[in-house]
Amino acid sequence: MIVPWQEIPAATLDNLIEEFVTRDGTDYGEREIATATKVEQVLAQLKRGDAAVVFDDATETVSIFTREQLREAGL
């Protein structure tokens, strides 16, 4: 289920995005990018509609999906 990011309290959204960008295995290329910059980039993607917050009922987890991932998941 897609959760409108605008309805998530700001502090919770910040924590969610920060957790997302600092997950093990997240690769942003050869150049290191500051966590704050990554958070800003993901928030910009949410605002543009290029990403969305998704709640999975089965696992009761929340994640961020790109538009392409949403299409692949049929959301």
N, CA, C, O and CB atoms as a CASP TS submission, in Angstrom:
PFRMAT TS
TARGET T0000
AUTHOR 0000-0000-0000
METHOD Language model
MODEL 1
PARENT N/A
ATOM      1  N   MET     1       0.843  -1.162   0.000  1.00  0.00           N
ATOM      2  CA  MET     1       0.000   0.000   0.000  1.00  0.00           C
ATOM      3  C   MET     1       0.904   1.245   0.000  1.00  0.00           C
ATOM      4  O   MET     1       1.831   1.349   0.804  1.00  0.00           O
ATOM      5  CB  MET     1      -0.968  -0.013   1.224  1.00  0.00           C
ATOM      6  N   ILE     2       0.625   2.168  -0.895  1.00  0.00           N
ATOM      7  CA  ILE     2       1.387   3.409  -0.951  1.00  0.00           C
ATOM      8  C   ILE     2       0.859   4.360   0.119  1.00  0.00           C
ATOM      9  O   ILE     2      -0.347   4.575   0.244  1.00  0.00           O
ATOM     10  CB  ILE     2       1.300   4.059  -2.366  1.00  0.00           C
ATOM     11  N   VAL     3       1.784   4.917   0.883  1.00  0.00           N
ATOM     12  CA  VAL     3       1.445   5.859   1.947  1.00  0.00           C
ATOM     13  C   VAL     3       1.847   7.257   1.477  1.00  0.00           C
ATOM     14  O   VAL     3       3.016   7.474   1.160  1.00  0.00           O
ATOM     15  CB  VAL     3       2.161   5.481   3.303  1.00  0.00           C
ATOM     16  N   PRO     4       0.925   8.199   1.422  1.00  0.00           N
ATOM     17  CA  PRO     4       1.301   9.562   1.010  1.00  0.00           C
ATOM     18  C   PRO     4       2.370  10.116   1.959  1.00  0.00           C
ATOM     19  O   PRO     4       2.154  10.211   3.167  1.00  0.00           O
ATOM     20  CB  PRO     4       0.050  10.502   0.990  1.00  0.00           C
ATOM     21  N   TRP     5       3.523  10.478   1.390  1.00  0.00           N
ATOM     22  CA  TRP     5       4.629  10.954   2.229  1.00  0.00           C
ATOM     23  C   TRP     5       4.255  12.225   2.976  1.00  0.00           C
ATOM     24  O   TRP     5       4.801  12.501   4.045  1.00  0.00           O
ATOM     25  CB  TRP     5       5.873  11.202   1.379  1.00  0.00           C
ATOM     26  N   GLN     6       3.328  13.002   2.421  1.00  0.00           N
ATOM     27  CA  GLN     6       2.912  14.254   3.048  1.00  0.00           C
ATOM     28  C   GLN     6       2.167  14.015   4.361  1.00  0.00           C
ATOM     29  O   GLN     6       2.087  14.909   5.204  1.00  0.00           O
ATOM     30  CB  GLN     6       2.033  15.049   2.092  1.00  0.00           C
ATOM     31  N   GLU     7       1.622  12.808   4.534  1.00  0.00           N
ATOM     32  CA  GLU     7       0.857  12.490   5.739  1.00  0.00           C
ATOM     33  C   GLU     7       1.718  11.899   6.852  1.00  0.00           C
ATOM     34  O   GLU     7       1.224  11.629   7.947  1.00  0.00           O
ATOM     35  CB  GLU     7      -0.253  11.527   5.399  1.00  0.00           C
ATOM     36  N   ILE     8       2.996  11.701   6.575  1.00  0.00           N
ATOM     37  CA  ILE     8       3.919  11.150   7.571  1.00  0.00           C
ATOM     38  C   ILE     8       4.532  12.320   8.334  1.00  0.00           C
ATOM     39  O   ILE     8       5.024  13.263   7.714  1.00  0.00           O
ATOM     40  CB  ILE     8       5.036  10.259   6.897  1.00  0.00           C
ATOM     41  N   PRO     9       4.512  12.280   9.668  1.00  0.00           N
ATOM     42  CA  PRO     9       5.135  13.372  10.435  1.00  0.00           C
ATOM     43  C   PRO     9       6.590  13.595   9.985  1.00  0.00           C
ATOM     44  O   PRO     9       7.313  12.644   9.691  1.00  0.00           O
ATOM     45  CB  PRO     9       5.089  13.057  11.959  1.00  0.00           C
ATOM     46  N   ALA    10       6.997  14.860   9.940  1.00  0.00           N
ATOM     47  CA  ALA    10       8.312  15.229   9.390  1.00  0.00           C
ATOM     48  C   ALA    10       9.461  14.449  10.027  1.00  0.00           C
ATOM     49  O   ALA    10      10.336  13.956   9.315  1.00  0.00           O
ATOM     50  CB  ALA    10       8.551  16.717   9.578  1.00  0.00           C
ATOM     51  N   ALA    11       9.472  14.329  11.343  1.00  0.00           N
ATOM     52  CA  ALA    11      10.569  13.622  12.018  1.00  0.00           C
ATOM     53  C   ALA    11      10.572  12.144  11.634  1.00  0.00           C
ATOM     54  O   ALA    11      11.636  11.554  11.445  1.00  0.00           O
ATOM     55  CB  ALA    11      10.451  13.774  13.552  1.00  0.00           C
ATOM     56  N   THR    12       9.398  11.549  11.518  1.00  0.00           N
ATOM     57  CA  THR    12       9.295  10.148  11.125  1.00  0.00           C
ATOM     58  C   THR    12       9.777   9.956   9.693  1.00  0.00           C
ATOM     59  O   THR    12      10.501   9.006   9.397  1.00  0.00           O
ATOM     60  CB  THR    12       7.850   9.652  11.270  1.00  0.00           C
ATOM     61  N   LEU    13       9.374  10.859   8.810  1.00  0.00           N
ATOM     62  CA  LEU    13       9.804  10.790   7.414  1.00  0.00           C
ATOM     63  C   LEU    13      11.311  10.931   7.319  1.00  0.00           C
ATOM     64  O   LEU    13      11.958  10.186   6.584  1.00  0.00           O
ATOM     65  CB  LEU    13       9.114  11.878   6.576  1.00  0.00           C
ATOM     66  N   ASP    14      11.878  11.879   8.055  1.00  0.00           N
ATOM     67  CA  ASP    14      13.341  12.056   8.054  1.00  0.00           C
ATOM     68  C   ASP    14      14.043  10.779   8.504  1.00  0.00           C
ATOM     69  O   ASP    14      15.030  10.361   7.898  1.00  0.00           O
ATOM     70  CB  ASP    14      13.747  13.232   8.971  1.00  0.00           C
ATOM     71  N   ASN    15      13.532  10.160   9.571  1.00  0.00           N
ATOM     72  CA  ASN    15      14.126   8.916  10.070  1.00  0.00           C
ATOM     73  C   ASN    15      14.001   7.790   9.047  1.00  0.00           C
ATOM     74  O   ASN    15      14.943   7.021   8.851  1.00  0.00           O
ATOM     75  CB  ASN    15      13.461   8.501  11.385  1.00  0.00           C
ATOM     76  N   LEU    16      12.849   7.692   8.401  1.00  0.00           N
ATOM     77  CA  LEU    16      12.629   6.668   7.394  1.00  0.00           C
ATOM     78  C   LEU    16      13.604   6.839   6.231  1.00  0.00           C
ATOM     79  O   LEU    16      14.227   5.874   5.787  1.00  0.00           O
ATOM     80  CB  LEU    16      11.182   6.715   6.891  1.00  0.00           C
ATOM     81  N   ILE    17      13.730   8.065   5.745  1.00  0.00           N
ATOM     82  CA  ILE    17      14.636   8.315   4.622  1.00  0.00           C
ATOM     83  C   ILE    17      16.075   8.053   5.035  1.00  0.00           C
ATOM     84  O   ILE    17      16.832   7.445   4.278  1.00  0.00           O
ATOM     85  CB  ILE    17      14.484   9.759   4.110  1.00  0.00           C
ATOM     86  N   GLU    18      16.462   8.499   6.218  1.00  0.00           N
ATOM     87  CA  GLU    18      17.836   8.284   6.675  1.00  0.00           C
ATOM     88  C   GLU    18      18.138   6.788   6.790  1.00  0.00           C
ATOM     89  O   GLU    18      19.213   6.339   6.392  1.00  0.00           O
ATOM     90  CB  GLU    18      18.069   8.982   8.032  1.00  0.00           C
ATOM     91  N   GLU    19      17.197   6.024   7.330  1.00  0.00           N
ATOM     92  CA  GLU    19      17.393   4.573   7.417  1.00  0.00           C
ATOM     93  C   GLU    19      17.533   3.982   6.022  1.00  0.00           C
ATOM     94  O   GLU    19      18.366   3.102   5.801  1.00  0.00           O
ATOM     95  CB  GLU    19      16.219   3.902   8.170  1.00  0.00           C
ATOM     96  N   PHE    20      16.737   4.451   5.095  1.00  0.00           N
ATOM     97  CA  PHE    20      16.769   3.953   3.720  1.00  0.00           C
ATOM     98  C   PHE    20      18.123   4.210   3.069  1.00  0.00           C
ATOM     99  O   PHE    20      18.684   3.315   2.437  1.00  0.00           O
ATOM    100  CB  PHE    20      15.659   4.603   2.894  1.00  0.00           C
ATOM    101  N   VAL    21      18.653   5.418   3.216  1.00  0.00           N
ATOM    102  CA  VAL    21      19.908   5.762   2.524  1.00  0.00           C
ATOM    103  C   VAL    21      21.149   5.194   3.218  1.00  0.00           C
ATOM    104  O   VAL    21      22.234   5.198   2.636  1.00  0.00           O
ATOM    105  CB  VAL    21      20.040   7.271   2.420  1.00  0.00           C
ATOM    106  N   THR    22      21.004   4.709   4.444  1.00  0.00           N
ATOM    107  CA  THR    22      22.162   4.155   5.144  1.00  0.00           C
ATOM    108  C   THR    22      22.117   2.630   5.248  1.00  0.00           C
ATOM    109  O   THR    22      22.945   2.035   5.938  1.00  0.00           O
ATOM    110  CB  THR    22      22.256   4.753   6.527  1.00  0.00           C
ATOM    111  N   ARG    23      21.172   2.002   4.580  1.00  0.00           N
ATOM    112  CA  ARG    23      21.083   0.533   4.607  1.00  0.00           C
ATOM    113  C   ARG    23      22.346  -0.079   4.037  1.00  0.00           C
ATOM    114  O   ARG    23      22.978   0.474   3.137  1.00  0.00           O
ATOM    115  CB  ARG    23      19.853   0.040   3.817  1.00  0.00           C
ATOM    116  N   ASP    24      22.699  -1.231   4.582  1.00  0.00           N
ATOM    117  CA  ASP    24      23.827  -1.993   4.027  1.00  0.00           C
ATOM    118  C   ASP    24      23.514  -2.356   2.590  1.00  0.00           C
ATOM    119  O   ASP    24      22.386  -2.721   2.258  1.00  0.00           O
ATOM    120  CB  ASP    24      24.116  -3.277   4.868  1.00  0.00           C
ATOM    121  N   GLY    25      24.514  -2.253   1.748  1.00  0.00           N
ATOM    122  CA  GLY    25      24.340  -2.630   0.359  1.00  0.00           C
ATOM    123  C   GLY    25      23.867  -1.500  -0.529  1.00  0.00           C
ATOM    124  O   GLY    25      23.792  -1.670  -1.746  1.00  0.00           O
ATOM    125  N   THR    26      23.547  -0.353   0.042  1.00  0.00           N
ATOM    126  CA  THR    26      23.152   0.785  -0.775  1.00  0.00           C
ATOM    127  C   THR    26      24.397   1.365  -1.413  1.00  0.00           C
ATOM    128  O   THR    26      25.338   1.735  -0.710  1.00  0.00           O
ATOM    129  CB  THR    26      22.401   1.859   0.066  1.00  0.00           C
ATOM    130  N   ASP    27      24.418   1.450  -2.746  1.00  0.00           N
ATOM    131  CA  ASP    27      25.604   1.899  -3.467  1.00  0.00           C
ATOM    132  C   ASP    27      25.260   3.143  -4.270  1.00  0.00           C
ATOM    133  O   ASP    27      24.326   3.148  -5.071  1.00  0.00           O
ATOM    134  CB  ASP    27      26.150   0.782  -4.392  1.00  0.00           C
ATOM    135  N   TYR    28      26.024   4.183  -4.041  1.00  0.00           N
ATOM    136  CA  TYR    28      25.787   5.437  -4.758  1.00  0.00           C
ATOM    137  C   TYR    28      26.918   5.767  -5.713  1.00  0.00           C
ATOM    138  O   TYR    28      27.049   6.914  -6.140  1.00  0.00           O
ATOM    139  CB  TYR    28      25.601   6.577  -3.776  1.00  0.00           C
ATOM    140  N   GLY    29      27.745   4.775  -6.061  1.00  0.00           N
ATOM    141  CA  GLY    29      28.806   5.014  -7.026  1.00  0.00           C
ATOM    142  C   GLY    29      30.160   5.182  -6.361  1.00  0.00           C
ATOM    143  O   GLY    29      30.336   4.895  -5.176  1.00  0.00           O
ATOM    144  N   GLU    30      31.104   5.649  -7.146  1.00  0.00           N
ATOM    145  CA  GLU    30      32.485   5.763  -6.694  1.00  0.00           C
ATOM    146  C   GLU    30      32.699   6.887  -5.691  1.00  0.00           C
ATOM    147  O   GLU    30      33.556   6.776  -4.815  1.00  0.00           O
ATOM    148  CB  GLU    30      33.383   5.971  -7.871  1.00  0.00           C
ATOM    149  N   ARG    31      31.947   7.947  -5.806  1.00  0.00           N
ATOM    150  CA  ARG    31      32.136   9.121  -4.960  1.00  0.00           C
ATOM    151  C   ARG    31      31.241   9.047  -3.732  1.00  0.00           C
ATOM    152  O   ARG    31      30.050   8.755  -3.838  1.00  0.00           O
ATOM    153  CB  ARG    31      31.850  10.404  -5.747  1.00  0.00           C
ATOM    154  N   GLU    32      31.820   9.312  -2.568  1.00  0.00           N
ATOM    155  CA  GLU    32      31.057   9.306  -1.311  1.00  0.00           C
ATOM    156  C   GLU    32      30.167  10.552  -1.255  1.00  0.00           C
ATOM    157  O   GLU    32      30.604  11.660  -1.565  1.00  0.00           O
ATOM    158  CB  GLU    32      32.018   9.257  -0.070  1.00  0.00           C
ATOM    159  N   ILE    33      28.926  10.344  -0.858  1.00  0.00           N
ATOM    160  CA  ILE    33      27.968  11.453  -0.731  1.00  0.00           C
ATOM    161  C   ILE    33      27.515  11.501   0.721  1.00  0.00           C
ATOM    162  O   ILE    33      27.220  10.462   1.312  1.00  0.00           O
ATOM    163  CB  ILE    33      26.734  11.280  -1.710  1.00  0.00           C
ATOM    164  N   ALA    34      27.457  12.679   1.293  1.00  0.00           N
ATOM    165  CA  ALA    34      27.042  12.850   2.690  1.00  0.00           C
ATOM    166  C   ALA    34      25.616  12.348   2.879  1.00  0.00           C
ATOM    167  O   ALA    34      24.777  12.474   1.987  1.00  0.00           O
ATOM    168  CB  ALA    34      27.150  14.333   3.117  1.00  0.00           C
ATOM    169  N   THR    35      25.354  11.778   4.053  1.00  0.00           N
ATOM    170  CA  THR    35      24.022  11.263   4.359  1.00  0.00           C
ATOM    171  C   THR    35      22.960  12.345   4.217  1.00  0.00           C
ATOM    172  O   THR    35      21.883  12.087   3.679  1.00  0.00           O
ATOM    173  CB  THR    35      23.989  10.686   5.767  1.00  0.00           C
ATOM    174  N   ALA    36      23.251  13.552   4.691  1.00  0.00           N
ATOM    175  CA  ALA    36      22.279  14.651   4.595  1.00  0.00           C
ATOM    176  C   ALA    36      21.928  14.940   3.136  1.00  0.00           C
ATOM    177  O   ALA    36      20.776  15.242   2.824  1.00  0.00           O
ATOM    178  CB  ALA    36      22.835  15.925   5.267  1.00  0.00           C
ATOM    179  N   THR    37      22.903  14.850   2.253  1.00  0.00           N
ATOM    180  CA  THR    37      22.663  15.084   0.831  1.00  0.00           C
ATOM    181  C   THR    37      21.795  13.974   0.255  1.00  0.00           C
ATOM    182  O   THR    37      20.887  14.234  -0.535  1.00  0.00           O
ATOM    183  CB  THR    37      23.994  15.178   0.062  1.00  0.00           C
ATOM    184  N   LYS    38      22.076  12.736   0.652  1.00  0.00           N
ATOM    185  CA  LYS    38      21.268  11.610   0.186  1.00  0.00           C
ATOM    186  C   LYS    38      19.816  11.758   0.644  1.00  0.00           C
ATOM    187  O   LYS    38      18.887  11.495  -0.120  1.00  0.00           O
ATOM    188  CB  LYS    38      21.855  10.280   0.697  1.00  0.00           C
ATOM    189  N   VAL    39      19.630  12.181   1.897  1.00  0.00           N
ATOM    190  CA  VAL    39      18.276  12.387   2.434  1.00  0.00           C
ATOM    191  C   VAL    39      17.557  13.454   1.609  1.00  0.00           C
ATOM    192  O   VAL    39      16.394  13.274   1.250  1.00  0.00           O
ATOM    193  CB  VAL    39      18.328  12.804   3.941  1.00  0.00           C
ATOM    194  N   GLU    40      18.227  14.544   1.309  1.00  0.00           N
ATOM    195  CA  GLU    40      17.631  15.615   0.494  1.00  0.00           C
ATOM    196  C   GLU    40      17.251  15.094  -0.891  1.00  0.00           C
ATOM    197  O   GLU    40      16.196  15.442  -1.422  1.00  0.00           O
ATOM    198  CB  GLU    40      18.610  16.806   0.361  1.00  0.00           C
ATOM    199  N   GLN    41      18.110  14.261  -1.471  1.00  0.00           N
ATOM    200  CA  GLN    41      17.841  13.724  -2.806  1.00  0.00           C
ATOM    201  C   GLN    41      16.604  12.819  -2.794  1.00  0.00           C
ATOM    202  O   GLN    41      15.772  12.893  -3.698  1.00  0.00           O
ATOM    203  CB  GLN    41      19.064  12.944  -3.326  1.00  0.00           C
ATOM    204  N   VAL    42      16.485  11.975  -1.781  1.00  0.00           N
ATOM    205  CA  VAL    42      15.324  11.080  -1.697  1.00  0.00           C
ATOM    206  C   VAL    42      14.051  11.885  -1.443  1.00  0.00           C
ATOM    207  O   VAL    42      13.011  11.590  -2.031  1.00  0.00           O
ATOM    208  CB  VAL    42      15.524  10.028  -0.579  1.00  0.00           C
ATOM    209  N   LEU    43      14.118  12.891  -0.581  1.00  0.00           N
ATOM    210  CA  LEU    43      12.948  13.738  -0.341  1.00  0.00           C
ATOM    211  C   LEU    43      12.523  14.432  -1.640  1.00  0.00           C
ATOM    212  O   LEU    43      11.330  14.554  -1.917  1.00  0.00           O
ATOM    213  CB  LEU    43      13.251  14.789   0.763  1.00  0.00           C
ATOM    214  N   ALA    44      13.482  14.880  -2.422  1.00  0.00           N
ATOM    215  CA  ALA    44      13.161  15.508  -3.708  1.00  0.00           C
ATOM    216  C   ALA    44      12.490  14.505  -4.645  1.00  0.00           C
ATOM    217  O   ALA    44      11.571  14.862  -5.381  1.00  0.00           O
ATOM    218  CB  ALA    44      14.435  16.079  -4.366  1.00  0.00           C
ATOM    219  N   GLN    45      12.947  13.251  -4.621  1.00  0.00           N
ATOM    220  CA  GLN    45      12.308  12.215  -5.450  1.00  0.00           C
ATOM    221  C   GLN    45      10.870  11.982  -5.010  1.00  0.00           C
ATOM    222  O   GLN    45       9.983  11.816  -5.848  1.00  0.00           O
ATOM    223  CB  GLN    45      13.102  10.893  -5.377  1.00  0.00           C
ATOM    224  N   LEU    46      10.633  11.970  -3.703  1.00  0.00           N
ATOM    225  CA  LEU    46       9.268  11.814  -3.206  1.00  0.00           C
ATOM    226  C   LEU    46       8.395  12.974  -3.665  1.00  0.00           C
ATOM    227  O   LEU    46       7.269  12.766  -4.117  1.00  0.00           O
ATOM    228  CB  LEU    46       9.258  11.716  -1.673  1.00  0.00           C
ATOM    229  N   LYS    47       8.905  14.184  -3.551  1.00  0.00           N
ATOM    230  CA  LYS    47       8.140  15.370  -3.939  1.00  0.00           C
ATOM    231  C   LYS    47       7.812  15.379  -5.428  1.00  0.00           C
ATOM    232  O   LYS    47       6.743  15.842  -5.825  1.00  0.00           O
ATOM    233  CB  LYS    47       8.909  16.628  -3.576  1.00  0.00           C
ATOM    234  N   ARG    48       8.734  14.866  -6.259  1.00  0.00           N
ATOM    235  CA  ARG    48       8.518  14.825  -7.713  1.00  0.00           C
ATOM    236  C   ARG    48       7.642  13.650  -8.144  1.00  0.00           C
ATOM    237  O   ARG    48       7.170  13.605  -9.280  1.00  0.00           O
ATOM    238  CB  ARG    48       9.853  14.750  -8.433  1.00  0.00           C
ATOM    239  N   GLY    49       7.432  12.711  -7.245  1.00  0.00           N
ATOM    240  CA  GLY    49       6.679  11.518  -7.606  1.00  0.00           C
ATOM    241  C   GLY    49       7.544  10.434  -8.225  1.00  0.00           C
ATOM    242  O   GLY    49       7.021   9.466  -8.778  1.00  0.00           O
ATOM    243  N   ASP    50       8.862  10.582  -8.140  1.00  0.00           N
ATOM    244  CA  ASP    50       9.787   9.584  -8.673  1.00  0.00           C
ATOM    245  C   ASP    50      10.029   8.448  -7.690  1.00  0.00           C
ATOM    246  O   ASP    50      10.678   7.459  -8.031  1.00  0.00           O
ATOM    247  CB  ASP    50      11.106  10.237  -9.035  1.00  0.00           C
ATOM    248  N   ALA    51       9.515   8.582  -6.479  1.00  0.00           N
ATOM    249  CA  ALA    51       9.619   7.554  -5.438  1.00  0.00           C
ATOM    250  C   ALA    51       8.375   7.650  -4.564  1.00  0.00           C
ATOM    251  O   ALA    51       7.663   8.654  -4.577  1.00  0.00           O
ATOM    252  CB  ALA    51      10.933   7.726  -4.580  1.00  0.00           C
ATOM    253  N   ALA    52       8.131   6.590  -3.808  1.00  0.00           N
ATOM    254  CA  ALA    52       6.959   6.577  -2.924  1.00  0.00           C
ATOM    255  C   ALA    52       7.271   5.753  -1.680  1.00  0.00           C
ATOM    256  O   ALA    52       8.123   4.865  -1.697  1.00  0.00           O
ATOM    257  CB  ALA    52       5.711   6.005  -3.658  1.00  0.00           C
ATOM    258  N   VAL    53       6.561   6.069  -0.607  1.00  0.00           N
ATOM    259  CA  VAL    53       6.656   5.306   0.635  1.00  0.00           C
ATOM    260  C   VAL    53       5.624   4.185   0.537  1.00  0.00           C
ATOM    261  O   VAL    53       4.460   4.421   0.214  1.00  0.00           O
ATOM    262  CB  VAL    53       6.415   6.219   1.914  1.00  0.00           C
ATOM    263  N   VAL    54       6.075   2.953   0.825  1.00  0.00           N
ATOM    264  CA  VAL    54       5.212   1.780   0.697  1.00  0.00           C
ATOM    265  C   VAL    54       5.182   1.023   2.014  1.00  0.00           C
ATOM    266  O   VAL    54       6.225   0.745   2.605  1.00  0.00           O
ATOM    267  CB  VAL    54       5.693   0.859  -0.447  1.00  0.00           C
ATOM    268  N   PHE    55       3.973   0.691   2.473  1.00  0.00           N
ATOM    269  CA  PHE    55       3.794  -0.143   3.655  1.00  0.00           C
ATOM    270  C   PHE    55       3.401  -1.531   3.194  1.00  0.00           C
ATOM    271  O   PHE    55       2.473  -1.692   2.401  1.00  0.00           O
ATOM    272  CB  PHE    55       2.725   0.452   4.623  1.00  0.00           C
ATOM    273  N   ASP    56       4.117  -2.543   3.697  1.00  0.00           N
ATOM    274  CA  ASP    56       3.831  -3.935   3.369  1.00  0.00           C
ATOM    275  C   ASP    56       3.050  -4.553   4.524  1.00  0.00           C
ATOM    276  O   ASP    56       3.589  -4.744   5.614  1.00  0.00           O
ATOM    277  CB  ASP    56       5.147  -4.734   3.089  1.00  0.00           C
ATOM    278  N   ASP    57       1.776  -4.865   4.281  1.00  0.00           N
ATOM    279  CA  ASP    57       0.908  -5.448   5.318  1.00  0.00           C
ATOM    280  C   ASP    57       1.445  -6.782   5.832  1.00  0.00           C
ATOM    281  O   ASP    57       1.369  -7.064   7.028  1.00  0.00           O
ATOM    282  CB  ASP    57      -0.507  -5.642   4.773  1.00  0.00           C
ATOM    283  N   ALA    58       1.981  -7.594   4.939  1.00  0.00           N
ATOM    284  CA  ALA    58       2.433  -8.941   5.314  1.00  0.00           C
ATOM    285  C   ALA    58       3.596  -8.898   6.304  1.00  0.00           C
ATOM    286  O   ALA    58       3.627  -9.659   7.271  1.00  0.00           O
ATOM    287  CB  ALA    58       2.847  -9.722   4.068  1.00  0.00           C
ATOM    288  N   THR    59       4.553  -7.999   6.052  1.00  0.00           N
ATOM    289  CA  THR    59       5.735  -7.924   6.918  1.00  0.00           C
ATOM    290  C   THR    59       5.661  -6.773   7.909  1.00  0.00           C
ATOM    291  O   THR    59       6.508  -6.645   8.794  1.00  0.00           O
ATOM    292  CB  THR    59       6.984  -7.783   6.077  1.00  0.00           C
ATOM    293  N   GLU    60       4.638  -5.933   7.752  1.00  0.00           N
ATOM    294  CA  GLU    60       4.471  -4.743   8.593  1.00  0.00           C
ATOM    295  C   GLU    60       5.724  -3.871   8.582  1.00  0.00           C
ATOM    296  O   GLU    60       6.176  -3.386   9.619  1.00  0.00           O
ATOM    297  CB  GLU    60       4.134  -5.152  10.032  1.00  0.00           C
ATOM    298  N   THR    61       6.279  -3.682   7.366  1.00  0.00           N
ATOM    299  CA  THR    61       7.456  -2.844   7.191  1.00  0.00           C
ATOM    300  C   THR    61       7.146  -1.712   6.226  1.00  0.00           C
ATOM    301  O   THR    61       6.212  -1.787   5.428  1.00  0.00           O
ATOM    302  CB  THR    61       8.648  -3.673   6.686  1.00  0.00           C
ATOM    303  N   VAL    62       7.946  -0.669   6.317  1.00  0.00           N
ATOM    304  CA  VAL    62       7.814   0.489   5.451  1.00  0.00           C
ATOM    305  C   VAL    62       9.114   0.646   4.688  1.00  0.00           C
ATOM    306  O   VAL    62      10.195   0.486   5.255  1.00  0.00           O
ATOM    307  CB  VAL    62       7.471   1.777   6.262  1.00  0.00           C
ATOM    308  N   SER    63       9.017   0.958   3.407  1.00  0.00           N
ATOM    309  CA  SER    63      10.209   1.193   2.606  1.00  0.00           C
ATOM    310  C   SER    63       9.912   2.274   1.582  1.00  0.00           C
ATOM    311  O   SER    63       8.788   2.762   1.464  1.00  0.00           O
ATOM    312  CB  SER    63      10.682  -0.107   1.912  1.00  0.00           C
ATOM    313  N   ILE    64      10.945   2.628   0.852  1.00  0.00           N
ATOM    314  CA  ILE    64      10.813   3.616  -0.218  1.00  0.00           C
ATOM    315  C   ILE    64      11.108   2.899  -1.526  1.00  0.00           C
ATOM    316  O   ILE    64      12.122   2.212  -1.656  1.00  0.00           O
ATOM    317  CB  ILE    64      11.777   4.849  -0.004  1.00  0.00           C
ATOM    318  N   PHE    65      10.212   3.065  -2.493  1.00  0.00           N
ATOM    319  CA  PHE    65      10.354   2.430  -3.796  1.00  0.00           C
ATOM    320  C   PHE    65      10.472   3.513  -4.859  1.00  0.00           C
ATOM    321  O   PHE    65       9.853   4.571  -4.748  1.00  0.00           O
ATOM    322  CB  PHE    65       9.155   1.484  -4.096  1.00  0.00           C
ATOM    323  N   THR    66      11.266   3.246  -5.886  1.00  0.00           N
ATOM    324  CA  THR    66      11.319   4.122  -7.049  1.00  0.00           C
ATOM    325  C   THR    66      10.083   3.878  -7.893  1.00  0.00           C
ATOM    326  O   THR    66       9.380   2.887  -7.696  1.00  0.00           O
ATOM    327  CB  THR    66      12.613   3.889  -7.877  1.00  0.00           C
ATOM    328  N   ARG    67       9.821   4.751  -8.809  1.00  0.00           N
ATOM    329  CA  ARG    67       8.672   4.599  -9.710  1.00  0.00           C
ATOM    330  C   ARG    67       8.767   3.277 -10.463  1.00  0.00           C
ATOM    331  O   ARG    67       7.763   2.587 -10.640  1.00  0.00           O
ATOM    332  CB  ARG    67       8.596   5.782 -10.709  1.00  0.00           C
ATOM    333  N   GLU    68       9.979   2.922 -10.908  1.00  0.00           N
ATOM    334  CA  GLU    68      10.190   1.662 -11.636  1.00  0.00           C
ATOM    335  C   GLU    68       9.899   0.454 -10.735  1.00  0.00           C
ATOM    336  O   GLU    68       9.253  -0.500 -11.169  1.00  0.00           O
ATOM    337  CB  GLU    68      11.641   1.586 -12.173  1.00  0.00           C
ATOM    338  N   GLN    69      10.367   0.494  -9.501  1.00  0.00           N
ATOM    339  CA  GLN    69      10.094  -0.601  -8.564  1.00  0.00           C
ATOM    340  C   GLN    69       8.600  -0.746  -8.308  1.00  0.00           C
ATOM    341  O   GLN    69       8.096  -1.862  -8.175  1.00  0.00           O
ATOM    342  CB  GLN    69      10.832  -0.370  -7.240  1.00  0.00           C
ATOM    343  N   LEU    70       7.891   0.376  -8.240  1.00  0.00           N
ATOM    344  CA  LEU    70       6.444   0.338  -8.045  1.00  0.00           C
ATOM    345  C   LEU    70       5.759  -0.359  -9.222  1.00  0.00           C
ATOM    346  O   LEU    70       4.857  -1.175  -9.031  1.00  0.00           O
ATOM    347  CB  LEU    70       5.887   1.764  -7.872  1.00  0.00           C
ATOM    348  N   ARG    71       6.197  -0.028 -10.442  1.00  0.00           N
ATOM    349  CA  ARG    71       5.623  -0.666 -11.626  1.00  0.00           C
ATOM    350  C   ARG    71       5.883  -2.171 -11.610  1.00  0.00           C
ATOM    351  O   ARG    71       4.992  -2.971 -11.897  1.00  0.00           O
ATOM    352  CB  ARG    71       6.202  -0.041 -12.906  1.00  0.00           C
ATOM    353  N   GLU    72       7.126  -2.545 -11.267  1.00  0.00           N
ATOM    354  CA  GLU    72       7.490  -3.971 -11.227  1.00  0.00           C
ATOM    355  C   GLU    72       6.673  -4.715 -10.174  1.00  0.00           C
ATOM    356  O   GLU    72       6.341  -5.886 -10.359  1.00  0.00           O
ATOM    357  CB  GLU    72       8.995  -4.135 -10.938  1.00  0.00           C
ATOM    358  N   ALA    73       6.349  -4.042  -9.071  1.00  0.00           N
ATOM    359  CA  ALA    73       5.579  -4.667  -7.995  1.00  0.00           C
ATOM    360  C   ALA    73       4.076  -4.600  -8.257  1.00  0.00           C
ATOM    361  O   ALA    73       3.285  -5.157  -7.496  1.00  0.00           O
ATOM    362  CB  ALA    73       5.901  -3.998  -6.665  1.00  0.00           C
ATOM    363  N   GLY    74       3.686  -3.924  -9.324  1.00  0.00           N
ATOM    364  CA  GLY    74       2.272  -3.808  -9.661  1.00  0.00           C
ATOM    365  C   GLY    74       1.520  -2.845  -8.755  1.00  0.00           C
ATOM    366  O   GLY    74       0.312  -2.984  -8.562  1.00  0.00           O
ATOM    367  N   LEU    75       2.230  -1.870  -8.199  1.00  0.00           N
ATOM    368  CA  LEU    75       1.589  -0.890  -7.293  1.00  0.00           C
ATOM    369  C   LEU    75       1.276   0.400  -8.022  1.00  0.00           C
ATOM    370  O   LEU    75       0.739   1.332  -7.423  1.00  0.00           O
ATOM    371  CB  LEU    75       2.491  -0.595  -6.082  1.00  0.00           C
TER
END
